[in-house]
Amino acid sequence: MSMNVESQNLQLSKRNSGFTLIELMIAMVISLFLLAGVVQIYSSNRESYRTSDVMSRLQESSRYVGETLSRELRMANHAGCKFFPSKDEDGVPGADGIENIVNIVSTDVSHVLWDIGDTNFKVYPGASISVSDLGSILSAASYDVNSDVLFVRKMSENTNVLKEDYDHADSVKNSYLELLSDEASFYKNGRLYLINDCDSKVSLFQTQNISSNNKKMYISTGNADAPNNFSPGNDGVALKDNFPKGSEIGELESSIIFLRTVDIDGDQQVDTREIAKMVLTYDSYGAPKKSDVQVLVRGVESLRFVFGMDTDQDGSADTFKTTANMADGDWLKVAVARATYTVSTESELNSGIDYSNSEGASEGNLWGALSGVSNADDFDGKVVRRFTKLIDLRNPPRF
């Protein structure tokens, strides 16, 4: 009887004795290995997600830059229902196809807005901006002198329509244009406007007065020195051509796309670059009216253009030049442009993956060799990728 009791007590003691120290240590080591594995998997997935998210943002930024440049370049020479006519379409040998009655003062930087002619779109090497017409306009914009600056003249998208025929020979009615709509936002005193007959004629003029009640737009008279006249004024009262009912009218504006440097820490040590846009209009007196600088994409490190010109007018580009090598007469011949730009990630990536794009100078083609943009895959710990965008101009060569 006592033996059975002792045996039961021994078994009960074994059940209540718990784990030994060795068993606990082995369990802890196994748990640590499992926890380390879980942490490693979590960290790896987190880094992969972060890398994928950052690279997706980089790709999205690059697409937006390409779309923005394409939209601006394809608007070059846009004047409403018909683009700026070529030099010969107005029937006057050696004269511009667009009629410009606005006085041009060559010593006034403002004339960059209304000197309509051969260079209604142009790309400036950033280093040359200070000595160009845009020097004072971009002087405070912190533009990157090592990148190109795109300048495009065009008619505003906010347009109106001529309600009645305009006869420049009618001494009673040739001082104003009668418009179809009385939209208040369209009527602005002293501004510069384009009128397009949707066939072969485009004229540029300045308004003197607006009468929205009877939908009349009065043309500025005389010249810049005339009393009670907006500067710069027009060379004569009337437009020099007739314009039929239905002709399109819109304000002249110029877009500037440029790369600027932004100090993000305030210590001049850490900075970034961004694609920005500024719109110029004319506001009756003095220098052009500048819009606020609109930031389009941050993290763009460089911007370069190469232009393909159709010199024999056979429909395809046969001569290629960088921005610095373009002459004023070359801009009328441009059929296609290639924009090359580098975009960096917003934060550092240390995944060890090379996301660089070797396309460009190494591919041995003329476009790449002329791009002049290096293809670094790291910029202060950030991934930098170069992108290119081939853009056909909407308006064909017209020389």
C-alpha positions as CSV (number, residue, x, y, z in Angstrom):
1,M,0.0,0.0,0.0
2,S,2.8,2.4,0.9
3,M,4.6,1.6,-2.3
4,N,1.7,2.7,-4.4
5,V,1.5,6.0,-2.5
6,E,5.2,6.6,-3.0
7,S,4.9,5.9,-6.7
8,Q,2.0,8.2,-7.1
9,N,3.8,11.0,-5.2
10,L,6.9,10.5,-7.4
11,Q,4.8,10.8,-10.6
12,L,3.0,13.9,-9.2
13,S,6.3,15.5,-8.3
14,K,7.6,15.0,-11.8
15,R,4.5,16.6,-13.3
16,N,4.8,19.7,-11.1
17,S,8.6,20.1,-11.5
18,G,8.4,22.4,-14.7
19,F,11.2,22.9,-17.3
20,T,14.8,22.6,-16.5
21,L,17.2,25.5,-17.1
22,I,18.7,23.8,-20.2
23,E,15.2,23.3,-21.7
24,L,14.4,27.0,-21.1
25,M,17.7,28.1,-22.7
26,I,17.1,26.0,-25.8
27,A,13.5,27.4,-26.1
28,M,14.8,30.9,-25.8
29,V,17.4,30.4,-28.5
30,I,14.8,28.9,-30.9
31,S,12.5,31.8,-30.1
32,L,15.2,34.3,-30.8
33,F,16.0,32.7,-34.2
34,L,12.3,32.7,-35.1
35,L,11.9,36.4,-34.0
36,A,15.0,37.4,-36.0
37,G,13.6,35.7,-39.0
38,V,10.3,37.5,-38.6
39,V,12.1,40.9,-38.2
40,Q,14.3,40.2,-41.2
41,I,11.3,39.4,-43.4
42,Y,9.4,42.5,-42.1
43,S,12.4,44.7,-42.7
44,S,13.0,43.2,-46.2
45,N,9.3,43.7,-47.1
46,R,9.3,47.2,-45.7
47,E,12.4,48.2,-47.7
48,S,11.0,46.6,-50.8
49,Y,7.8,48.5,-50.4
50,R,9.6,51.7,-49.8
51,T,11.9,51.2,-52.8
52,S,8.9,50.3,-55.0
53,D,7.0,53.4,-53.8
54,V,9.9,55.7,-54.3
55,M,10.7,54.4,-57.7
56,S,7.0,54.6,-58.7
57,R,7.0,58.3,-57.6
58,L,10.2,58.8,-59.7
59,Q,8.5,57.2,-62.8
60,E,5.4,59.3,-62.2
61,S,7.4,62.5,-61.9
62,S,9.3,61.7,-65.1
63,R,6.0,61.1,-67.0
64,Y,4.6,64.4,-65.8
65,V,7.8,66.3,-66.8
66,G,7.6,64.7,-70.3
67,E,3.9,65.5,-70.6
68,T,4.4,69.1,-69.5
69,L,7.3,69.7,-72.0
70,S,5.3,68.1,-74.8
71,R,2.2,70.3,-74.1
72,E,4.2,73.5,-74.0
73,L,6.3,72.7,-77.1
74,R,3.3,71.6,-79.1
75,M,1.6,75.0,-78.3
76,A,4.5,76.8,-79.9
77,N,3.2,79.3,-82.5
78,H,-0.4,78.6,-81.5
79,A,-2.7,81.4,-82.4
80,G,-6.1,79.9,-82.1
81,C,-7.8,78.3,-85.0
82,K,-4.7,78.6,-87.2
83,F,-1.1,78.7,-86.1
84,F,1.2,81.6,-86.9
85,P,1.4,81.8,-90.7
86,S,4.7,81.4,-92.4
87,K,6.5,84.5,-93.9
88,D,5.0,84.1,-97.4
89,E,1.3,83.4,-96.6
90,D,0.4,87.1,-96.3
91,G,1.5,87.8,-99.9
92,V,4.1,90.3,-98.9
93,P,7.6,89.1,-99.9
94,G,10.1,89.2,-97.0
95,A,7.5,90.2,-94.4
96,D,6.3,88.1,-91.5
97,G,3.0,86.3,-91.9
98,I,1.7,87.8,-88.7
99,E,0.8,91.5,-88.7
100,N,2.2,93.3,-85.7
101,I,1.1,96.9,-85.1
102,V,2.4,97.1,-81.6
103,N,5.3,99.5,-81.2
104,I,8.6,97.7,-80.5
105,V,11.1,99.4,-78.4
106,S,14.3,97.5,-78.8
107,T,15.8,98.8,-75.6
108,D,12.9,97.7,-73.5
109,V,13.0,94.2,-72.1
110,S,9.2,94.1,-72.4
111,H,9.4,93.6,-76.2
112,V,10.2,90.0,-75.6
113,L,6.4,89.6,-75.3
114,W,5.4,91.2,-78.6
115,D,8.3,90.9,-81.0
116,I,6.4,88.4,-83.0
117,G,8.5,86.9,-85.8
118,D,11.1,84.2,-86.3
119,T,11.4,83.0,-82.7
120,N,7.9,82.6,-81.3
121,F,9.4,79.7,-79.4
122,K,12.9,79.4,-78.3
123,V,15.1,77.5,-75.9
124,Y,17.9,79.5,-74.1
125,P,21.0,78.0,-72.6
126,G,20.6,78.8,-68.9
127,A,24.0,80.5,-68.8
128,S,22.9,83.0,-71.5
129,I,19.8,84.2,-69.7
130,S,21.5,87.1,-68.0
131,V,22.3,88.7,-71.3
132,S,19.0,87.9,-73.0
133,D,15.6,89.5,-73.0
134,L,14.6,87.3,-70.2
135,G,17.5,88.4,-68.0
136,S,15.5,90.7,-65.7
137,I,12.4,88.5,-65.8
138,L,14.2,85.4,-64.4
139,S,16.8,87.3,-62.3
140,A,15.1,86.5,-59.0
141,A,13.8,83.1,-59.9
142,S,17.0,81.1,-58.9
143,Y,17.0,79.4,-62.3
144,D,19.6,76.7,-62.9
145,V,22.3,78.2,-65.2
146,N,23.4,74.7,-66.2
147,S,20.0,73.7,-67.7
148,D,18.0,74.9,-70.7
149,V,15.1,77.4,-70.4
150,L,12.0,76.9,-72.7
151,F,10.2,80.1,-73.9
152,V,6.9,79.8,-75.9
153,R,4.6,82.5,-77.2
154,K,1.0,81.6,-77.9
155,M,-2.6,82.7,-77.8
156,S,-4.4,82.1,-74.4
157,E,-6.9,79.3,-74.2
158,N,-9.5,81.8,-73.1
159,T,-10.8,83.2,-76.5
160,N,-13.6,85.1,-78.0
161,V,-15.2,85.4,-81.5
162,L,-15.7,88.4,-83.8
163,K,-19.4,89.0,-84.1
164,E,-19.3,91.3,-87.1
165,D,-16.9,91.7,-90.0
166,Y,-14.1,94.1,-89.4
167,D,-13.2,96.5,-92.2
168,H,-9.9,98.3,-91.7
169,A,-10.9,100.9,-94.4
170,D,-14.1,102.0,-92.5
171,S,-13.1,105.1,-90.7
172,V,-16.1,104.8,-88.4
173,K,-15.8,101.2,-87.3
174,N,-12.1,100.5,-87.7
175,S,-11.3,101.6,-84.1
176,Y,-13.0,98.7,-82.4
177,L,-13.8,95.0,-82.7
178,E,-17.3,93.8,-81.9
179,L,-17.2,90.5,-80.1
180,L,-19.8,87.8,-79.7
181,S,-19.5,87.2,-75.9
182,D,-19.4,89.7,-73.1
183,E,-17.5,87.4,-70.7
184,A,-16.0,89.8,-68.2
185,S,-12.8,87.9,-67.7
186,F,-11.9,88.3,-71.3
187,Y,-12.0,92.1,-71.4
188,K,-8.8,93.7,-70.2
189,N,-7.7,97.3,-70.9
190,G,-4.2,97.8,-72.2
191,R,-3.5,94.1,-72.9
192,L,-2.1,92.5,-76.1
193,Y,-4.4,90.4,-78.2
194,L,-4.1,88.2,-81.3
195,I,-6.9,88.0,-83.9
196,N,-7.0,85.1,-86.3
197,D,-9.2,84.8,-89.4
198,C,-8.8,80.9,-89.3
199,D,-7.4,81.0,-92.9
200,S,-4.2,83.0,-93.5
201,K,-4.1,86.2,-91.4
202,V,-3.1,86.8,-87.8
203,S,-2.7,90.3,-86.3
204,L,-1.3,91.4,-82.9
205,F,-2.7,94.6,-81.4
206,Q,-3.1,96.4,-78.0
207,T,-6.5,97.4,-76.6
208,Q,-7.1,100.9,-75.5
209,N,-10.5,100.6,-73.9
210,I,-13.1,97.9,-73.3
211,S,-16.8,98.3,-73.4
212,S,-18.4,95.1,-72.1
213,N,-21.9,96.4,-72.3
214,N,-21.9,96.6,-76.1
215,K,-19.2,94.0,-76.5
216,K,-16.7,96.3,-78.2
217,M,-12.9,96.1,-77.9
218,Y,-11.3,99.4,-78.8
219,I,-7.9,99.3,-80.4
220,S,-5.2,101.5,-78.8
221,T,-4.3,104.6,-80.9
222,G,-1.1,106.3,-81.8
223,N,2.2,105.4,-80.3
224,A,3.8,105.1,-76.9
225,D,4.3,108.9,-76.6
226,A,0.7,109.8,-77.5
227,P,-1.4,111.3,-74.6
228,N,-4.0,109.1,-72.9
229,N,-2.6,106.0,-74.5
230,F,-1.5,102.8,-73.1
231,S,2.2,101.9,-73.6
232,P,3.6,100.6,-76.0
233,G,0.6,101.6,-78.2
234,N,0.0,100.7,-81.8
235,D,1.4,102.0,-85.0
236,G,-1.8,103.6,-86.3
237,V,-5.5,103.2,-85.3
238,A,-6.7,100.4,-87.5
239,L,-5.6,96.9,-88.2
240,K,-4.1,96.7,-91.6
241,D,-6.3,93.7,-92.8
242,N,-9.9,92.8,-92.9
243,F,-11.2,90.1,-90.6
244,P,-14.5,88.3,-91.2
245,K,-17.2,87.4,-88.7
246,G,-16.1,84.3,-86.7
247,S,-12.5,85.3,-86.5
248,E,-10.9,84.1,-83.2
249,I,-9.5,86.5,-80.6
250,G,-7.3,85.7,-77.6
251,E,-4.8,87.4,-75.3
252,L,-1.1,86.9,-76.1
253,E,0.9,85.2,-73.4
254,S,4.3,83.6,-73.0
255,S,5.2,80.6,-71.0
256,I,8.6,80.0,-69.5
257,I,9.6,76.5,-68.3
258,F,12.8,76.4,-66.4
259,L,14.7,74.5,-63.7
260,R,15.4,76.3,-60.5
261,T,17.4,75.6,-57.4
262,V,15.6,75.6,-54.0
263,D,17.4,75.6,-50.7
264,I,15.4,73.3,-48.5
265,D,17.3,73.5,-45.3
266,G,18.1,77.3,-45.3
267,D,21.8,76.6,-44.9
268,Q,22.9,76.7,-48.5
269,Q,24.2,73.2,-48.0
270,V,21.3,71.0,-49.0
271,D,19.2,71.9,-52.0
272,T,17.0,70.4,-54.6
273,R,15.9,71.4,-58.1
274,E,12.5,71.6,-59.5
275,I,10.7,72.2,-62.8
276,A,8.8,75.5,-62.6
277,K,6.6,77.6,-64.9
278,M,6.0,81.3,-65.2
279,V,3.4,83.0,-67.5
280,L,4.0,86.5,-68.9
281,T,1.3,88.9,-70.0
282,Y,1.3,92.6,-70.6
283,D,-0.3,95.0,-68.2
284,S,-0.4,98.4,-69.9
285,Y,2.8,99.9,-68.7
286,G,6.4,98.9,-67.8
287,A,7.8,95.4,-67.7
288,P,5.8,92.3,-68.5
289,K,3.4,91.1,-65.8
290,K,4.7,87.9,-64.3
291,S,2.6,85.2,-62.8
292,D,3.6,83.5,-59.6
293,V,6.1,80.8,-60.1
294,Q,4.3,77.5,-60.3
295,V,6.2,74.4,-59.2
296,L,5.5,71.5,-61.5
297,V,7.8,68.7,-60.3
298,R,10.4,68.6,-57.6
299,G,13.6,66.5,-57.8
300,V,14.5,67.2,-61.4
301,E,18.3,67.6,-61.5
302,S,18.9,68.7,-65.1
303,L,17.1,69.7,-68.4
304,R,18.6,69.7,-71.9
305,F,17.2,69.8,-75.4
306,V,18.4,68.6,-78.8
307,F,16.5,69.8,-81.9
308,G,16.0,68.0,-85.2
309,M,15.5,70.4,-88.1
310,D,13.9,69.7,-91.5
311,T,16.1,71.9,-93.6
312,D,14.9,70.5,-97.0
313,Q,11.2,70.4,-96.0
314,D,10.8,66.7,-96.8
315,G,8.9,66.0,-93.6
316,S,11.7,64.5,-91.6
317,A,14.5,65.9,-89.5
318,D,17.9,65.8,-91.2
319,T,20.1,68.2,-89.0
320,F,20.5,68.0,-85.3
321,K,21.7,70.8,-82.9
322,T,22.0,71.4,-79.2
323,T,20.4,74.6,-77.7
324,A,23.7,76.4,-77.6
325,N,24.3,75.8,-81.3
326,M,20.9,77.0,-82.5
327,A,20.8,80.3,-84.5
328,D,17.7,82.5,-84.6
329,G,16.8,81.4,-88.1
330,D,16.9,77.7,-87.1
331,W,13.8,77.9,-84.9
332,L,11.5,78.0,-87.9
333,K,13.0,74.8,-89.2
334,V,12.5,72.7,-86.0
335,A,10.4,69.6,-86.7
336,V,11.2,67.5,-83.6
337,A,12.8,68.1,-80.2
338,R,14.3,65.7,-77.7
339,A,14.2,66.6,-74.1
340,T,16.6,64.9,-71.8
341,Y,16.2,65.3,-68.0
342,T,17.3,63.5,-64.9
343,V,14.9,62.9,-62.0
344,S,16.0,62.0,-58.5
345,T,14.2,60.2,-55.7
346,E,13.1,62.4,-52.7
347,S,15.0,60.2,-50.2
348,E,18.0,58.0,-50.1
349,L,17.8,54.4,-51.2
350,N,20.4,51.8,-50.0
351,S,19.0,48.7,-51.6
352,G,22.1,48.1,-53.7
353,I,20.0,48.0,-56.9
354,D,21.3,50.0,-59.8
355,Y,18.3,51.8,-61.3
356,S,20.4,53.9,-63.8
357,N,19.5,54.1,-67.4
358,S,22.4,53.6,-69.8
359,E,20.5,55.1,-72.8
360,G,22.1,58.1,-74.2
361,A,25.7,58.9,-75.2
362,S,26.7,55.3,-74.8
363,E,24.2,54.0,-77.3
364,G,26.2,55.6,-80.1
365,N,23.4,57.6,-81.7
366,L,23.4,61.3,-82.5
367,W,20.6,62.2,-80.1
368,G,22.4,60.7,-77.1
369,A,25.8,62.1,-78.0
370,L,24.3,65.6,-78.2
371,S,22.3,65.4,-75.0
372,G,25.1,66.6,-72.8
373,V,23.6,65.0,-69.6
374,S,25.5,62.6,-67.5
375,N,23.9,59.4,-66.3
376,A,24.8,59.2,-62.7
377,D,22.9,56.5,-60.7
378,D,23.5,58.2,-57.4
379,F,23.1,61.8,-56.3
380,D,24.0,62.4,-52.6
381,G,22.6,58.9,-51.8
382,K,19.5,59.3,-54.0
383,V,18.7,57.3,-57.0
384,V,18.8,59.4,-60.2
385,R,17.5,58.2,-63.5
386,R,17.7,59.9,-66.8
387,F,14.7,60.1,-69.1
388,T,14.2,61.2,-72.7
389,K,11.1,62.5,-74.5
390,L,10.8,62.8,-78.2
391,I,8.3,65.6,-79.1
392,D,7.0,66.3,-82.6
393,L,6.1,70.0,-83.0
394,R,2.5,70.6,-84.0
395,N,3.4,73.4,-86.4
396,P,5.6,72.2,-89.2
397,P,8.7,74.0,-90.4
398,R,7.7,77.2,-92.1
399,F,10.7,79.0,-93.7
